[in-house]
Amino acid sequence: MATDRLLKTSRGWTRSALIGILLVGAFLRLHQLEYKSLWVDEILQVQAASAGIEGVLRLGAHAAAGAPPLDLLITALVIPLGTNEFILRFPAMAWGCVTIALTFAVAMQSTRDRRIGLAAAFLVALAPLLVRFSQEVRFYSLPIMLGLLAAYTFEKSWRAPSARRWALFAIVLSCGVLAFYFLLLIAAGLLGGKIFESFVLTRVRRIERSRWLGFSAALIAAVAALFFWMASLGLTGPGDFSFTFPLWTELIGETVTSGHIGGVAHLLVVRVLGMIALPLFALLGVVRSLRARQAWGITFGLIVVIGVIGVLAADAMFSYFFTVRQLLFVVPFYLILVAAGIVFLSELLFQKRAVPVASSIAIIVAVIAIIFGLSLRAYYDWPKEDWRSAARLLENARAQNIFTEPGSLRGYLFYYQPALADVIQDNTRLAELARGDEMERAWIVTLANEQPSALDVLQKNGWRAIRLDVSPTLNIFYAGRVAENDLWREAAAFDLPPQVLLYSELLARVRAFDPALAQSVARRAHATMLGLRPPLLDAQQTRLMRRLGRVK
């Protein structure tokens, strides 16, 4: 009786802890979900999905730079419900929350240790890049979830083979491949782990025919689904990009800890955590598995190693640039190993005494969580390319001569303000405009803080320009054949998004020659900020209030 009560108490505590972790993960993924504008890749996906289900199946990969179809189809189904950022990003957020629960399920299924399951789920809930890509309309959150689900259904099929279970694994793996092509690599890691278990750990040296047949059928189904999708679109050769082998800090560290850094001290701590601490914990997790004569450590390790090698090889073969987000599908498996290593180290240090071991696990996980939290804060404070505010600025200013460099940027402005299509000009008109009337004005939109060649053409004809940026890397030049102060004065009269006052010199420049006008602009910006929906980021509000206060 006492044992039954203790078991029920333990299960109840585990359930409560998991619910708490899920709530934390959901909060982090919902926080500021709609605050940031869609950025380039998100807009491309939404535009491709706007063609509807039939259009996605016919043109989806071509329209979205080779994107797999499943997430595009989901976006196509969501669009009729609304096109604001919250609705479009909600599916990715939901997949991210399910990923947390599946991490616990996979860890429990493999290790039978609640401590490992809860620690792994907590780390996945807080992992900065997993949070970030649970807040984007991109095909990364869904395959992370499907990769874990594939591992879970595979293990069930392997332990108790049946046609129904292998069919379910085949469906999940096929969906996973159509969500992210590299998910086939997970199947290789899963099979490799079972081969290691049979031929090294248990020395059975044979795998039952039913298992071979079930796995082979599932793999054939997934490969066939991928082949027919690619063949229907026309198989192509290498891409237009170039492959450069990533830095080890990107490959090992940033995939888990993220590239969002809040300062030098944070950078050093993140480097130590990502390059030293987490890999050591993961290795300890593999050792714990082998000491228990279990293969899950090798299985998860193979998924990580094969995933990394496979992604790099494919990028090199098809001339594609590497990004850490390509490896996100292996991160939960890596963090399960990390959690197992934390538990193993705590057991070694305190000789399996329950309370000290639990305290040690909690402290180590809490330290990692704090470091992850710093990266999360840097991510939340990071403004993306703000196409929403850029389009709003140009629409409110009734801009007539808008140029984009490169020309493809115009599509992102159209997304938020379709009416701008009538006033965005081809760059071939620049020379004619540059020689035109003094009353003419021009707007030039560009990226990455580079001096656009269009501006050079205007300046050679006596034009001057000011910058009215709405985010750090999305730059808007306002130009005319008048003095700079006149341009600043004209800009001050526009209905400006508050971000312009944050990322440009407008307030300081106007205050230098007309303090009263600067105060008027500041008051308008404050009123606009209070009514802005969606609102500014928390960090943006703080910085803008400080800047407005100096003017008032």
URWO-V866662 format. One record per residue. N is the residue number from 1. PHI is phi as a letter, one per 30 degrees, with the letter a starting at -180 (999 if undefined). OMEGA is omega in whole degrees, 0 to 359 (999 if undefined). D_FIRST is the distance of its C-alpha to the first C-alpha in whole Angstrom. Layout:
# URWO-V866662
n->N phi->PHI omega->OMEGA d_first->D_FIRST
n->N phi->PHI omega->OMEGA d_first->D_FIRST
This chain:
# URWO-V866662
n->1 phi->999 omega->180 d_first->0
n->2 phi->d omega->179 d_first->4
n->3 phi->d omega->179 d_first->5
n->4 phi->d omega->179 d_first->5
n->5 phi->d omega->179 d_first->6
n->6 phi->d omega->180 d_first->9
n->7 phi->d omega->178 d_first->10
n->8 phi->d omega->178 d_first->11
n->9 phi->d omega->180 d_first->12
n->10 phi->d omega->179 d_first->14
n->11 phi->d omega->178 d_first->15
n->12 phi->d omega->178 d_first->16
n->13 phi->d omega->179 d_first->18
n->14 phi->d omega->180 d_first->20
n->15 phi->d omega->180 d_first->21
n->16 phi->d omega->180 d_first->22
n->17 phi->d omega->180 d_first->24
n->18 phi->d omega->177 d_first->26
n->19 phi->d omega->177 d_first->27
n->20 phi->d omega->179 d_first->28
n->21 phi->d omega->179 d_first->30
n->22 phi->d omega->178 d_first->31
n->23 phi->d omega->177 d_first->33
n->24 phi->d omega->180 d_first->35
n->25 phi->d omega->179 d_first->36
n->26 phi->d omega->179 d_first->37
n->27 phi->d omega->181 d_first->39
n->28 phi->d omega->182 d_first->41
n->29 phi->d omega->177 d_first->42
n->30 phi->d omega->185 d_first->43
n->31 phi->d omega->179 d_first->45
n->32 phi->h omega->185 d_first->49
n->33 phi->e omega->183 d_first->48
n->34 phi->c omega->186 d_first->51
n->35 phi->d omega->186 d_first->53
n->36 phi->d omega->175 d_first->55
n->37 phi->d omega->168 d_first->58
n->38 phi->e omega->177 d_first->57
n->39 phi->c omega->193 d_first->59
n->40 phi->e omega->185 d_first->61
n->41 phi->d omega->178 d_first->58
n->42 phi->d omega->180 d_first->56
n->43 phi->d omega->178 d_first->60
n->44 phi->d omega->180 d_first->61
n->45 phi->d omega->180 d_first->57
n->46 phi->d omega->179 d_first->58
n->47 phi->d omega->178 d_first->61
n->48 phi->d omega->181 d_first->61
n->49 phi->d omega->181 d_first->58
n->50 phi->d omega->177 d_first->60
n->51 phi->d omega->180 d_first->62
n->52 phi->i omega->184 d_first->59
n->53 phi->d omega->180 d_first->57
n->54 phi->d omega->179 d_first->60
n->55 phi->d omega->178 d_first->62
n->56 phi->d omega->181 d_first->59
n->57 phi->d omega->182 d_first->59
n->58 phi->d omega->189 d_first->63
n->59 phi->b omega->191 d_first->63
n->60 phi->e omega->184 d_first->60
n->61 phi->d omega->178 d_first->60
n->62 phi->d omega->184 d_first->64
n->63 phi->d omega->184 d_first->63
n->64 phi->b omega->172 d_first->60
n->65 phi->h omega->175 d_first->62
n->66 phi->i omega->182 d_first->60
n->67 phi->d omega->174 d_first->56
n->68 phi->d omega->194 d_first->54
n->69 phi->d omega->194 d_first->54
n->70 phi->d omega->181 d_first->50
n->71 phi->d omega->175 d_first->50
n->72 phi->d omega->179 d_first->54
n->73 phi->d omega->178 d_first->53
n->74 phi->d omega->177 d_first->50
n->75 phi->d omega->178 d_first->52
n->76 phi->d omega->178 d_first->55
n->77 phi->d omega->183 d_first->52
n->78 phi->d omega->186 d_first->51
n->79 phi->e omega->178 d_first->55
n->80 phi->d omega->179 d_first->56
n->81 phi->d omega->181 d_first->53
n->82 phi->k omega->182 d_first->55
n->83 phi->c omega->174 d_first->56
n->84 phi->d omega->187 d_first->55
n->85 phi->d omega->182 d_first->53
n->86 phi->d omega->182 d_first->50
n->87 phi->d omega->182 d_first->50
n->88 phi->d omega->182 d_first->51
n->89 phi->d omega->185 d_first->49
n->90 phi->e omega->179 d_first->46
n->91 phi->e omega->179 d_first->45
n->92 phi->d omega->177 d_first->45
n->93 phi->d omega->180 d_first->43
n->94 phi->d omega->178 d_first->40
n->95 phi->d omega->179 d_first->40
n->96 phi->d omega->179 d_first->39
n->97 phi->d omega->178 d_first->36
n->98 phi->d omega->178 d_first->35
n->99 phi->e omega->179 d_first->36
n->100 phi->d omega->180 d_first->33
n->101 phi->d omega->180 d_first->30
n->102 phi->d omega->176 d_first->32
n->103 phi->e omega->177 d_first->32
n->104 phi->d omega->183 d_first->28
n->105 phi->d omega->180 d_first->28
n->106 phi->d omega->179 d_first->30
n->107 phi->d omega->179 d_first->29
n->108 phi->d omega->180 d_first->25
n->109 phi->d omega->185 d_first->26
n->110 phi->d omega->189 d_first->28
n->111 phi->c omega->184 d_first->26
n->112 phi->h omega->182 d_first->23
n->113 phi->b omega->182 d_first->23
n->114 phi->d omega->181 d_first->22
n->115 phi->d omega->178 d_first->24
n->116 phi->d omega->181 d_first->27
n->117 phi->d omega->181 d_first->27
n->118 phi->d omega->180 d_first->26
n->119 phi->d omega->179 d_first->29
n->120 phi->d omega->179 d_first->31
n->121 phi->d omega->180 d_first->31
n->122 phi->d omega->179 d_first->32
n->123 phi->d omega->177 d_first->35
n->124 phi->d omega->179 d_first->36
n->125 phi->d omega->185 d_first->36
n->126 phi->c omega->184 d_first->38
n->127 phi->e omega->191 d_first->40
n->128 phi->e omega->182 d_first->44
n->129 phi->d omega->176 d_first->46
n->130 phi->d omega->176 d_first->43
n->131 phi->d omega->183 d_first->43
n->132 phi->e omega->185 d_first->47
n->133 phi->d omega->165 d_first->47
n->134 phi->d omega->179 d_first->44
n->135 phi->b omega->180 d_first->47
n->136 phi->b omega->176 d_first->50
n->137 phi->d omega->182 d_first->51
n->138 phi->b omega->186 d_first->51
n->139 phi->d omega->178 d_first->50
n->140 phi->c omega->182 d_first->47
n->141 phi->d omega->181 d_first->44
n->142 phi->d omega->180 d_first->44
n->143 phi->d omega->175 d_first->44
n->144 phi->d omega->178 d_first->42
n->145 phi->d omega->183 d_first->39
n->146 phi->d omega->176 d_first->40
n->147 phi->d omega->177 d_first->40
n->148 phi->d omega->179 d_first->36
n->149 phi->d omega->176 d_first->36
n->150 phi->d omega->178 d_first->38
n->151 phi->d omega->181 d_first->36
n->152 phi->d omega->181 d_first->33
n->153 phi->d omega->176 d_first->34
n->154 phi->d omega->182 d_first->36
n->155 phi->d omega->177 d_first->33
n->156 phi->d omega->180 d_first->31
n->157 phi->d omega->183 d_first->35
n->158 phi->d omega->182 d_first->35
n->159 phi->d omega->181 d_first->31
n->160 phi->b omega->186 d_first->32
n->161 phi->d omega->173 d_first->35
n->162 phi->a omega->181 d_first->37
n->163 phi->d omega->182 d_first->40
n->164 phi->d omega->182 d_first->38
n->165 phi->d omega->178 d_first->36
n->166 phi->d omega->177 d_first->39
n->167 phi->d omega->178 d_first->41
n->168 phi->d omega->177 d_first->39
n->169 phi->d omega->180 d_first->39
n->170 phi->d omega->179 d_first->43
n->171 phi->d omega->181 d_first->43
n->172 phi->d omega->181 d_first->41
n->173 phi->d omega->179 d_first->43
n->174 phi->d omega->177 d_first->47
n->175 phi->d omega->180 d_first->46
n->176 phi->d omega->180 d_first->45
n->177 phi->d omega->178 d_first->48
n->178 phi->d omega->173 d_first->50
n->179 phi->c omega->180 d_first->49
n->180 phi->a omega->190 d_first->49
n->181 phi->e omega->186 d_first->51
n->182 phi->d omega->180 d_first->50
n->183 phi->d omega->172 d_first->46
n->184 phi->e omega->181 d_first->47
n->185 phi->d omega->177 d_first->47
n->186 phi->d omega->179 d_first->43
n->187 phi->d omega->178 d_first->43
n->188 phi->d omega->178 d_first->45
n->189 phi->d omega->179 d_first->43
n->190 phi->d omega->179 d_first->40
n->191 phi->d omega->179 d_first->42
n->192 phi->e omega->178 d_first->43
n->193 phi->d omega->180 d_first->39
n->194 phi->d omega->176 d_first->38
n->195 phi->d omega->177 d_first->42
n->196 phi->d omega->181 d_first->41
n->197 phi->d omega->184 d_first->37
n->198 phi->d omega->188 d_first->39
n->199 phi->c omega->182 d_first->42
n->200 phi->c omega->186 d_first->41
n->201 phi->d omega->185 d_first->37
n->202 phi->c omega->180 d_first->36
n->203 phi->h omega->174 d_first->40
n->204 phi->d omega->176 d_first->39
n->205 phi->h omega->174 d_first->43
n->206 phi->a omega->176 d_first->43
n->207 phi->b omega->184 d_first->41
n->208 phi->e omega->183 d_first->41
n->209 phi->d omega->182 d_first->44
n->210 phi->d omega->179 d_first->41
n->211 phi->d omega->177 d_first->40
n->212 phi->e omega->182 d_first->44
n->213 phi->d omega->180 d_first->45
n->214 phi->d omega->180 d_first->42
n->215 phi->d omega->181 d_first->43
n->216 phi->d omega->180 d_first->47
n->217 phi->d omega->179 d_first->47
n->218 phi->d omega->180 d_first->45
n->219 phi->d omega->179 d_first->47
n->220 phi->d omega->179 d_first->50
n->221 phi->d omega->181 d_first->49
n->222 phi->d omega->179 d_first->49
n->223 phi->d omega->179 d_first->52
n->224 phi->d omega->178 d_first->54
n->225 phi->d omega->179 d_first->53
n->226 phi->d omega->183 d_first->54
n->227 phi->d omega->182 d_first->57
n->228 phi->d omega->177 d_first->58
n->229 phi->d omega->181 d_first->58
n->230 phi->d omega->182 d_first->60
n->231 phi->d omega->180 d_first->62
n->232 phi->d omega->180 d_first->63
n->233 phi->c omega->184 d_first->64
n->234 phi->j omega->181 d_first->66
n->235 phi->d omega->183 d_first->65
n->236 phi->c omega->179 d_first->66
n->237 phi->c omega->181 d_first->67
n->238 phi->e omega->181 d_first->66
n->239 phi->d omega->182 d_first->66
n->240 phi->c omega->182 d_first->68
n->241 phi->c omega->175 d_first->66
n->242 phi->b omega->183 d_first->66
n->243 phi->c omega->173 d_first->63
n->244 phi->b omega->182 d_first->63
n->245 phi->d omega->185 d_first->60
n->246 phi->d omega->172 d_first->58
n->247 phi->d omega->179 d_first->57
n->248 phi->d omega->177 d_first->54
n->249 phi->d omega->176 d_first->53
n->250 phi->d omega->188 d_first->53
n->251 phi->d omega->186 d_first->51
n->252 phi->c omega->188 d_first->49
n->253 phi->d omega->190 d_first->48
n->254 phi->d omega->179 d_first->49
n->255 phi->e omega->181 d_first->47
n->256 phi->c omega->188 d_first->44
n->257 phi->d omega->179 d_first->45
n->258 phi->i omega->179 d_first->48
n->259 phi->c omega->180 d_first->52
n->260 phi->d omega->188 d_first->52
n->261 phi->c omega->182 d_first->53
n->262 phi->c omega->181 d_first->53
n->263 phi->l omega->183 d_first->55
n->264 phi->d omega->180 d_first->56
n->265 phi->d omega->178 d_first->53
n->266 phi->d omega->179 d_first->51
n->267 phi->e omega->181 d_first->53
n->268 phi->d omega->181 d_first->52
n->269 phi->d omega->180 d_first->48
n->270 phi->d omega->178 d_first->48
n->271 phi->d omega->180 d_first->50
n->272 phi->d omega->180 d_first->48
n->273 phi->d omega->186 d_first->45
n->274 phi->d omega->185 d_first->46
n->275 phi->c omega->185 d_first->48
n->276 phi->b omega->190 d_first->46
n->277 phi->d omega->184 d_first->43
n->278 phi->d omega->176 d_first->41
n->279 phi->d omega->178 d_first->43
n->280 phi->d omega->177 d_first->41
n->281 phi->d omega->180 d_first->38
n->282 phi->d omega->177 d_first->38
n->283 phi->d omega->176 d_first->40
n->284 phi->d omega->177 d_first->37
n->285 phi->d omega->177 d_first->34
n->286 phi->d omega->179 d_first->36
n->287 phi->d omega->179 d_first->36
n->288 phi->e omega->178 d_first->32
n->289 phi->d omega->182 d_first->32
n->290 phi->d omega->178 d_first->35
n->291 phi->d omega->178 d_first->33
n->292 phi->d omega->182 d_first->30
n->293 phi->h omega->178 d_first->32
n->294 phi->b omega->188 d_first->31
n->295 phi->c omega->186 d_first->34
n->296 phi->d omega->179 d_first->33
n->297 phi->d omega->177 d_first->35
n->298 phi->d omega->180 d_first->38
n->299 phi->e omega->181 d_first->38
n->300 phi->d omega->177 d_first->38
n->301 phi->d omega->178 d_first->40
n->302 phi->d omega->178 d_first->43
n->303 phi->e omega->181 d_first->42
n->304 phi->d omega->184 d_first->43
n->305 phi->d omega->180 d_first->46
n->306 phi->d omega->178 d_first->48
n->307 phi->d omega->181 d_first->47
n->308 phi->d omega->181 d_first->49
n->309 phi->d omega->181 d_first->52
n->310 phi->d omega->179 d_first->52
n->311 phi->d omega->180 d_first->53
n->312 phi->d omega->180 d_first->56
n->313 phi->d omega->180 d_first->57
n->314 phi->d omega->179 d_first->57
n->315 phi->d omega->180 d_first->59
n->316 phi->d omega->183 d_first->61
n->317 phi->d omega->185 d_first->62
n->318 phi->c omega->176 d_first->63
n->319 phi->h omega->180 d_first->64
n->320 phi->c omega->181 d_first->62
n->321 phi->d omega->180 d_first->61
n->322 phi->d omega->169 d_first->57
n->323 phi->b omega->184 d_first->55
n->324 phi->d omega->181 d_first->51
n->325 phi->d omega->177 d_first->50
n->326 phi->d omega->183 d_first->51
n->327 phi->c omega->185 d_first->48
n->328 phi->d omega->183 d_first->45
n->329 phi->d omega->178 d_first->44
n->330 phi->c omega->186 d_first->42
n->331 phi->d omega->179 d_first->41
n->332 phi->e omega->178 d_first->37
n->333 phi->d omega->177 d_first->37
n->334 phi->d omega->182 d_first->39
n->335 phi->d omega->172 d_first->36
n->336 phi->d omega->176 d_first->33
n->337 phi->d omega->178 d_first->35
n->338 phi->d omega->180 d_first->36
n->339 phi->d omega->178 d_first->32
n->340 phi->d omega->178 d_first->31
n->341 phi->d omega->178 d_first->34
n->342 phi->d omega->179 d_first->33
n->343 phi->d omega->181 d_first->29
n->344 phi->d omega->179 d_first->30
n->345 phi->d omega->180 d_first->33
n->346 phi->d omega->178 d_first->30
n->347 phi->d omega->178 d_first->28
n->348 phi->d omega->183 d_first->32
n->349 phi->d omega->187 d_first->33
n->350 phi->c omega->171 d_first->29
n->351 phi->h omega->174 d_first->28
n->352 phi->i omega->173 d_first->25
n->353 phi->d omega->195 d_first->24
n->354 phi->e omega->186 d_first->21
n->355 phi->d omega->178 d_first->23
n->356 phi->d omega->179 d_first->27
n->357 phi->d omega->179 d_first->26
n->358 phi->d omega->179 d_first->25
n->359 phi->d omega->179 d_first->28
n->360 phi->d omega->178 d_first->30
n->361 phi->e omega->182 d_first->29
n->362 phi->d omega->182 d_first->30
n->363 phi->d omega->182 d_first->33
n->364 phi->d omega->180 d_first->35
n->365 phi->d omega->180 d_first->34
n->366 phi->d omega->178 d_first->35
n->367 phi->d omega->178 d_first->38
n->368 phi->d omega->180 d_first->39
n->369 phi->d omega->179 d_first->38
n->370 phi->d omega->179 d_first->40
n->371 phi->d omega->175 d_first->43
n->372 phi->e omega->180 d_first->42
n->373 phi->d omega->177 d_first->43
n->374 phi->d omega->177 d_first->46
n->375 phi->d omega->178 d_first->47
n->376 phi->d omega->179 d_first->46
n->377 phi->d omega->178 d_first->48
n->378 phi->d omega->178 d_first->51
n->379 phi->d omega->181 d_first->50
n->380 phi->d omega->181 d_first->50
n->381 phi->d omega->186 d_first->53
n->382 phi->d omega->178 d_first->55
n->383 phi->d omega->175 d_first->57
n->384 phi->d omega->172 d_first->58
n->385 phi->d omega->189 d_first->61
n->386 phi->c omega->180 d_first->62
n->387 phi->d omega->179 d_first->64
n->388 phi->d omega->180 d_first->63
n->389 phi->d omega->178 d_first->65
n->390 phi->d omega->179 d_first->67
n->391 phi->d omega->179 d_first->68
n->392 phi->d omega->179 d_first->68
n->393 phi->d omega->182 d_first->70
n->394 phi->d omega->179 d_first->73
n->395 phi->d omega->181 d_first->73
n->396 phi->d omega->180 d_first->73
n->397 phi->d omega->183 d_first->76
n->398 phi->h omega->181 d_first->78
n->399 phi->d omega->183 d_first->78
n->400 phi->c omega->182 d_first->81
n->401 phi->c omega->182 d_first->81
n->402 phi->c omega->177 d_first->78
n->403 phi->b omega->177 d_first->78
n->404 phi->b omega->180 d_first->75
n->405 phi->b omega->3 d_first->75
n->406 phi->d omega->184 d_first->73
n->407 phi->d omega->182 d_first->74
n->408 phi->d omega->181 d_first->71
n->409 phi->d omega->184 d_first->69
n->410 phi->d omega->181 d_first->71
n->411 phi->d omega->181 d_first->68
n->412 phi->d omega->174 d_first->66
n->413 phi->d omega->179 d_first->68
n->414 phi->e omega->185 d_first->69
n->415 phi->e omega->183 d_first->65
n->416 phi->d omega->180 d_first->65
n->417 phi->b omega->182 d_first->68
n->418 phi->e omega->182 d_first->70
n->419 phi->d omega->180 d_first->73
n->420 phi->d omega->179 d_first->74
n->421 phi->e omega->182 d_first->75
n->422 phi->d omega->186 d_first->78
n->423 phi->c omega->175 d_first->79
n->424 phi->d omega->188 d_first->77
n->425 phi->c omega->171 d_first->80
n->426 phi->d omega->184 d_first->81
n->427 phi->d omega->177 d_first->82
n->428 phi->d omega->179 d_first->85
n->429 phi->d omega->186 d_first->86
n->430 phi->d omega->184 d_first->86
n->431 phi->d omega->178 d_first->89
n->432 phi->d omega->181 d_first->91
n->433 phi->d omega->183 d_first->89
n->434 phi->d omega->180 d_first->90
n->435 phi->c omega->187 d_first->93
n->436 phi->d omega->185 d_first->93
n->437 phi->d omega->179 d_first->93
n->438 phi->d omega->180 d_first->92
n->439 phi->d omega->181 d_first->90
n->440 phi->d omega->174 d_first->88
n->441 phi->b omega->180 d_first->84
n->442 phi->b omega->176 d_first->82
n->443 phi->b omega->179 d_first->78
n->444 phi->b omega->181 d_first->77
n->445 phi->c omega->180 d_first->73
n->446 phi->b omega->184 d_first->72
n->447 phi->b omega->166 d_first->69
n->448 phi->i omega->173 d_first->68
n->449 phi->h omega->179 d_first->70
n->450 phi->c omega->177 d_first->73
n->451 phi->d omega->182 d_first->77
n->452 phi->d omega->179 d_first->77
n->453 phi->d omega->177 d_first->81
n->454 phi->e omega->179 d_first->81
n->455 phi->d omega->177 d_first->82
n->456 phi->d omega->180 d_first->84
n->457 phi->d omega->181 d_first->86
n->458 phi->d omega->183 d_first->86
n->459 phi->d omega->177 d_first->87
n->460 phi->d omega->179 d_first->90
n->461 phi->c omega->173 d_first->92
n->462 phi->i omega->178 d_first->91
n->463 phi->d omega->173 d_first->88
n->464 phi->b omega->184 d_first->85
n->465 phi->b omega->173 d_first->82
n->466 phi->b omega->180 d_first->79
n->467 phi->c omega->178 d_first->75
n->468 phi->b omega->186 d_first->72
n->469 phi->d omega->176 d_first->69
n->470 phi->c omega->173 d_first->66
n->471 phi->a omega->188 d_first->64
n->472 phi->e omega->185 d_first->64
n->473 phi->c omega->177 d_first->65
n->474 phi->c omega->191 d_first->67
n->475 phi->c omega->179 d_first->70
n->476 phi->b omega->178 d_first->73
n->477 phi->c omega->176 d_first->76
n->478 phi->c omega->190 d_first->79
n->479 phi->b omega->177 d_first->82
n->480 phi->a omega->180 d_first->86
n->481 phi->c omega->178 d_first->89
n->482 phi->b omega->179 d_first->89
n->483 phi->d omega->181 d_first->88
n->484 phi->e omega->180 d_first->85
n->485 phi->d omega->177 d_first->84
n->486 phi->d omega->177 d_first->86
n->487 phi->d omega->178 d_first->83
n->488 phi->d omega->180 d_first->80
n->489 phi->d omega->178 d_first->82
n->490 phi->d omega->181 d_first->82
n->491 phi->d omega->180 d_first->78
n->492 phi->d omega->181 d_first->77
n->493 phi->d omega->180 d_first->78
n->494 phi->d omega->172 d_first->76
n->495 phi->d omega->191 d_first->73
n->496 phi->d omega->167 d_first->71
n->497 phi->d omega->181 d_first->67
n->498 phi->e omega->181 d_first->65
n->499 phi->d omega->180 d_first->64
n->500 phi->d omega->180 d_first->68
n->501 phi->d omega->181 d_first->69
n->502 phi->d omega->188 d_first->66
n->503 phi->c omega->176 d_first->67
n->504 phi->b omega->181 d_first->71
n->505 phi->c omega->189 d_first->73
n->506 phi->e omega->183 d_first->74
n->507 phi->d omega->182 d_first->74
n->508 phi->d omega->181 d_first->75
n->509 phi->d omega->180 d_first->78
n->510 phi->d omega->181 d_first->79
n->511 phi->d omega->182 d_first->79
n->512 phi->d omega->181 d_first->81
n->513 phi->c omega->179 d_first->84
n->514 phi->a omega->182 d_first->83
n->515 phi->e omega->181 d_first->80
n->516 phi->d omega->178 d_first->80
n->517 phi->d omega->179 d_first->79
n->518 phi->d omega->178 d_first->76
n->519 phi->d omega->178 d_first->75
n->520 phi->d omega->178 d_first->75
n->521 phi->d omega->181 d_first->74
n->522 phi->d omega->179 d_first->71
n->523 phi->d omega->179 d_first->70
n->524 phi->d omega->181 d_first->70
n->525 phi->d omega->179 d_first->68
n->526 phi->d omega->179 d_first->66
n->527 phi->d omega->179 d_first->66
n->528 phi->d omega->181 d_first->65
n->529 phi->d omega->182 d_first->62
n->530 phi->d omega->182 d_first->61
n->531 phi->c omega->186 d_first->61
n->532 phi->d omega->176 d_first->60
n->533 phi->b omega->355 d_first->58
n->534 phi->d omega->185 d_first->56
n->535 phi->d omega->174 d_first->56
n->536 phi->d omega->171 d_first->57
n->537 phi->d omega->181 d_first->54
n->538 phi->e omega->181 d_first->53
n->539 phi->d omega->178 d_first->55
n->540 phi->d omega->179 d_first->58
n->541 phi->d omega->181 d_first->58
n->542 phi->d omega->182 d_first->58
n->543 phi->d omega->181 d_first->61
n->544 phi->d omega->178 d_first->63
n->545 phi->d omega->178 d_first->62
n->546 phi->d omega->180 d_first->64
n->547 phi->d omega->178 d_first->67
n->548 phi->d omega->179 d_first->68
n->549 phi->d omega->180 d_first->67
n->550 phi->d omega->180 d_first->70
n->551 phi->d omega->182 d_first->72
n->552 phi->d omega->999 d_first->72
